[in-house]
Amino acid sequence: MTQDEQLCSLALTRIPGLGLTGAFRLVSSLGSATRVFEHRKELSQLVPGVSTKVVTALNNPEAFRRAEQELIFCERNHIRCLTLNDEGYPARLRECDDAPLALFYRGNADLNARHVINMVGTRHATPYGQDICARFLADLSALCPDALVVSGLAYGIDIHAHRAALQNRFKTIGVLAHGLDRIYPAEHRKTAVSMLEQGGLLTEFASGTNPDRQNFVKRNRIVAGMSDATIVIESAAKGGALITAELAESYHRDCFAFPGRCNDEYSIGCNNLIRKNQAMLITSAEDLVKAMGWEGKSGTGKTVQRELFPDLSAEETAIVTLLQKIPDGLQINTLVVETNIPVHKMSALLFELEMKGVVRALAGGIYRII
């Protein structure tokens, strides 16, 4: 990705009155942040609804000055600035209409790994929750060793999930509510350093940004949006983990929860998610793998021959070719990532393939060759 696109993306985040959704809309409409600035004089004609105040603000050089400073900080500290059009940007997150224009990333994990889960929960993890983190990831390492484990580096379930992931040789990503010039909480610095060698740290916030309360809610949408599935380990009746679960549902992602005793304070949230059908009950890694359709092995079983479907479009062919390799089927978010087809378009294509009798929809958003 060119430095111009990075500069323009960061500058757009500094435009007063634009907002995250407005900036995302501009970039989506014109194709890049660079084109937004190139066509700022006629922007109101190209994108209806853009205010004159925003157009005027695009001419302010201060936004570019601060963007340049941030890129200098990134270069000095080996931080990647990932814009929406960058191949390294999380493709799952890109499909969300409140996706950040730019992300700051330091680490060695593939943010577009084939299987991505997030594990979230209370900051007051009990021995029960801690044991679930350890046992779940130990079992998952045998069933799905290539999974990327995402959490928020916070106290409680977050940090136990990261540490269990490291112990079981998963790469793990910490999504931060502040800039990469600090680690919060400071007690987790040692774990964060280990994660740079076996995963990484990710944030939408520029250097100098404090871990303010509102930033944690913003952080949660990245945790949910970049993942195939959200797993809630423990939660009280209210809490950030439940917000992440709600966000996952709004993004049409799968959500799972571990149940607990009805009178346990930090199981109330999980039990409510299950009771309201907002999360599927799981008790093991095997439950997750089966529900997501991740138990299949590539290259085994019979495959459907391409010549049986002569009327498929190029995109339909790409989907069929991928599904031919996995007889047990793939989850829709995995198909989106592997084919680079937007999720809204993928849904329409899969419907057409169903109508043609080529694929079958299964529970959990999984599709399988007939």
N, C-alpha and C positions, 0 to 999 in steps of 0.2 A: 504494500500500500504506500502511495507517495506521501511525502511529508506535507504537501499542500493539503491533501485530504485530512490528514491528522490535524493540521493547524485549523482548517475550516470547521472540522467537527468540534474541536475543543472551543473554538471561538463561538460557535452557535450555542454552546451550553452556558455562555456568559451573557447572552442577549437578554436584557430585562423585558419582561412581558411576554416572552415567547413560550416558556414552559417546556417540559419534557415531551409531552404529547404533540405540541405544536411543532417543535423542532423535528421530531420523528416524522411527522406528516410532511414537512417541507422536503426532507431528505428523500423520503419514499416517493414523493411526487416528481422530483427533479432527477432522482437517480444517484445523487451524491451531495455531500455538503459543499464541495467545491463549486458545483453548478448553482447552488443556492446563492452564493456570493457573486458569481459571474453574472447572474440574471436578476440581481436584487432590484434593479431599476424597474423591471417589468414584472416583478414578483406578484403583485396584486392581480395582474391579469392571468398569470400562469396558474396561480393557486388561489382561488376565490376564498375570501374571508380573512386574508392576511391584512392586519391593520397598518395604517401609515406609520404608527408609532414603532412597530417592529421594523418596517422598511428603513426608517430613519436610523434606528439603533444599529442596523447592519453596517452602516457607514462609519461607526465609531471605531477608531483604531485601537482603543483600549482593550477590547476583547482579544484582538490578535496579539497584543503585547503580552498579555497574561498567558495566552496559549503558547507562545514562544518560550516563555519562562518555564512552563510545565514540561515542554518537550526537552529542554536542556536538562531539567532535573531527571527526566526519564533516562536520557542518554547516559548521564553520569552514574546512575544507579542500576543500570542493566534492566530497566523496566520497559516492557513492550506496550505501546499504545495501540489498541485494537479498535478500529472503526467498523461501522456496520458492514462495509463492503470488504473487509479484510477476511481472508480465508480462515484465519485463526479465531475469529470472533465466534462465540458459541451459536451455532446455527439454530438450535432450539429456542434460544432466547431471542434471536432476531425476529422470530415469528410473532412475538408479543408486541402489541401496539404501544406499550410503554417501555420498550427496550432502551437502554442508554445509548446515546450516539457514540460514545467511546468508553472503553474499559482499560484500566491500567492493570497489567499482569506481569508477575514475576514468578517463574517456575518452569517446569519441564513436562508437565502433563498436557495431553491433547484434550482441549476443552470440548472437542467434538468426538469424544470416545464413543464407541458403539453402544455402551451401556452406562448411563449416568444416573445415580441415585443421590438423594440428599437425606440426611438423618438429622432430625431436629427434635427439640423437646425442652423441658423446663431447665432453668438455671440452677435448680435445687435437686439435682439428680439423686435418687435414692440408690441403695445397693441393688435393688431390683432393676432399675434402669441402667445402671452401670454394667450389670451382668448381661442384660439384653444386648447392649452395644458389643461387648466382648464376644459373646456366644454367636450372635447373628453374623458378625463379620468373619469370625473363624470358620463358620459353616459355609458362608458365601464364597470364601476363598477357594473352596473345592468345587463349587457349582458354577461360579461366574467370576473367575480370577481377573478378568480384564475390566471389571467395573470401576468407574471413577466415583469416589465418595466425596460428596460436597456437604459442608456445614458452615457455621458462622464464627468459629474460633471463640465462642463465648463460654462462660462458665457453664457447668452442668453437662447436659447430654452432648452439646456441641464438641467440647474438648475431649470427652470420652470417646466420641465417634472418631474424631481425628486420630487419637492415639491408638485406638483399636485398629483403624485402617493401616496406620504405619506398621504396627506389629504384625499384621497379616499380609504385608507387602502390597497393599492397594496404594495407588496414587490418590492423594486427597487434596481437595481445594478448599481453602478458607476464604469465604466472601466477607470482606471487611466493611464496616460502617464509617470508615475514615480513610485518610490518605495513606500511601505506602511509606511515608516518612516516619511511621511509628507503629507499634504493636499494642493493641488494647484487647484485653487486660495485659499488663506487663508480665504477669506471672506465666503467661503462655508463650513467652518469647522463645524458650528452648524448643517447644513443639513446633512453633512457626518456622524456626530455622531448619528443623528436620524436614518440614513440609516443602521447603524450597528445593530440596534434593529429591523429594518423592511426592511431587504434586505441585503446589504453588499457592500464591496469594493473589486475590482478584478483588478489584474495587472499581466503582465508577467515580469515586471522589478524588479530587486533586490533592496534591501535597498541601499540608497546612490545614486540612479539614479535620475538625475535632469530632470525636465520637458522640455527637449530640443525639438526644433521644429520637428525634424524627428520622435520623439517618438509618436507624436499625430497621424501621418498617420498610424504607426504600430498599435496603439491603436484602430483605426477605423476598422481594419479587425476583431478584436475580437468582437466589437460591432455588426458588420454585421454577422459574422460567428456563433455566439451563439444564434441568433434569428431566428424565423420563418419568420418575416416580418420587414422591415425597413420602417419607416414613417417619411417623410421629412415635417416639418411644415412650415418653412420659409428658403429661401436661396437666396443669391445674385447669379450673373451669375457664380461665382467661389466660392469654399469654401469646407471645410471639410465634410459637409453634403453630397455634391455631390460625394465625394470620397467614402463615406460609401455606397451610393446608387449604385455606380459602382461595389463596392466589393460585395454587396448583389446580384447583377445580375450575377457576375462571379461565385458565389457560388450556383446559381440557386435558390435563395430565392426570395420571393415576395417583391415588393417595391411599396409604395403608397406615394402620395403627395397631400397636400392641395393646391388648386389653389389660386391665388390672382389677383389683378388688374394688367393689362398689363404694367402700368407705375410705379408700385411700385418696388423700388430697391430690396427689400428682398422677392419678389415673382417671380423674373425673373427665378431663378434656378428651382423652383418648376414647373412653367409653361413650361419651356423647357423640363424637365423630362417627363411631360405629353404629350407634343407635339411630342416628339421623341419616344413615346411608351416605355420609360424606367421606367415609373411608372404609376400605375393606379390612376385615379382621385378619391379622396374620399372627402366627406364633413361632415362625421359623423362617430361615432363609429359603428353604425349599418352597414354602408357601408363596413367597415373592417371585421366585424364579418361574414357578408354574403359572402364576397369574399373569406375568409379563410375557410368557411364551419364550423365555430365554433358555430353555433346556435343550433346544435342538442343536445338532452338530452340523457344521457346514460340510457339504459334499457327500452326504449320505442319503440313501433312499432313492426312489425313482423320481424323476423330474418330468415336467410337462414339456413336450417338444415344441419349439418355437413355430414350426410350420403348421401346427394345429390352429394358430391364431393369425392368419395372414392379414387381418384388417386392423391390427393394433397400431396406434400411433407410436412415435419414437419414445415418448415419455411412458406410455403404457408398457412398451417393450422393456424399458429400463426397469420398471417395477417387477414385471414378470420374470425377467432374467435374475433379479436379486432374490425373489421368492423361490425360484427353482433350486437355489443353493441351500435353502433352509426349509426342509419338508414340514417342520413343526410350526412354521409361520414366523412372522415378525410383527412387532408392535408398530403402530403408525408413526410414532416419533422416530423410531429407528429408520423406517423407510424414508422419512423426510431428510434425515441427516445423510444417509447413504446415497440418495439420488439427487440431493440438493434441489428438490422440488418443494416450493412453499406448502405449508400445511393445509391452507384452504384449497389449493389446487390439488393436493394429494387426495383430500377427501372426495373431491369430485371425480378424480381419475379412478379411485378405488370403487366408487359407486358404479361407474361405467363398466369396470371389469367384473363386478358382481352381476350386472345385468347381462353381460356377455357369457356368463357362466365360467369365467376363468379363475376367480378367487372366491373365497368364502370368508365372511366376517365372523370372528369368534369373540368370546368374552374378553374384556380388558383392552379393546382396541387392537386386537391381533388379527392379521390377515394371512391366509394360507392358500397355496395353489390347490385347486380341485384336481 
